[in-house]
Amino acid sequence: MNAEEQVNYVERRRAKRIQAPAGTTAILKDTLNSIDAVHVLNIGVGGMLICGNSVSEEFDIDSFIDEVIIDVPSTGVSSECRVCLVVNNARVVRSSLDKASQTMCYAISFLHENTYVIEKLEKLVNSIESA
């Protein structure tokens, strides 16, 4: 694989999202507020899509999140019962209203560079995908 193919591979891997297992939740913490147990709709190495608990906007576009705590129930593939990941530094990149549930949904981009967290996210995505 040449250098250009390697860059394209890394970008595709980072952008890839898969449907999160039922019951996957996240807690978003920033200096202004905290949202408990929002629902994670999809997840990938580079970010996730969540639905909040309200019809009103809870986060502004381009606002930063200091900490994301992701709780994933057992995927049934690995011996782990649950997976809990902490991602430092994320950003809200867009929001939209989910008409079915009448709640706001947010696309969250992870801004982390922690190799351990990236490896755990890759392992999680691969285990969910193969389930």
Residue pairs with C-beta under 8 A, 6 or more apart in sequence:
1 9
13 45
13 122
14 44
14 45
14 46
15 44
15 46
16 44
16 45
16 46
16 125
17 42
17 43
17 44
17 46
17 47
17 48
17 49
18 42
18 43
18 44
18 125
18 128
18 129
19 41
19 42
19 128
20 40
20 41
20 42
20 43
20 48
20 72
20 128
21 72
21 73
21 74
21 75
21 128
21 131
22 73
23 73
24 39
24 40
24 43
24 70
24 71
24 72
24 73
25 37
25 38
25 39
25 40
25 70
25 71
26 37
26 38
26 40
26 48
26 50
26 68
26 69
26 70
26 71
27 34
27 35
27 36
27 37
27 38
27 68
27 69
27 71
28 34
28 35
28 38
28 50
28 59
28 65
28 67
28 68
28 90
28 108
29 65
29 66
29 67
29 68
29 69
30 63
30 64
30 65
30 66
30 67
31 66
33 58
35 52
35 53
35 58
37 53
38 50
38 51
38 52
38 53
39 50
39 51
40 48
40 49
40 50
40 70
40 72
41 48
41 49
41 50
41 51
41 105
42 48
42 49
43 49
43 70
43 72
43 121
43 124
43 125
43 128
44 121
44 125
45 110
45 118
45 121
45 122
45 125
46 109
46 110
47 90
47 93
47 107
47 108
47 109
47 110
48 68
48 70
48 107
48 108
48 110
49 105
49 106
49 107
49 108
50 105
50 106
50 108
51 98
51 101
51 103
51 104
51 105
51 106
52 58
52 59
52 103
52 104
52 105
52 106
53 103
54 103
54 104
55 97
55 102
55 103
55 104
56 104
57 95
57 104
58 104
58 106
59 65
59 92
59 95
59 106
60 92
61 92
61 93
61 94
61 95
62 91
62 92
62 93
63 91
63 92
64 89
64 90
64 91
65 89
65 90
65 91
65 92
65 108
66 88
66 89
67 86
67 87
67 88
68 86
68 87
68 88
68 90
68 108
68 110
69 84
69 85
69 86
70 83
70 84
70 85
70 86
70 87
71 82
71 83
71 84
72 82
72 83
72 84
72 85
72 124
72 128
73 82
74 80
74 81
74 82
75 83
75 124
75 127
75 128
75 131
76 131
77 127
77 128
77 130
77 131
78 127
83 120
83 124
85 117
85 120
85 121
85 124
86 117
87 110
87 112
87 117
87 121
88 112
88 114
89 110
89 111
89 112
90 108
90 109
90 110
90 111
90 112
91 108
91 109
91 111
92 106
92 107
92 108
93 107
93 108
93 109
94 106
94 107
95 104
95 105
95 106
95 107
96 104
96 105
97 103
97 104
97 105
98 104
98 105
110 121
112 118
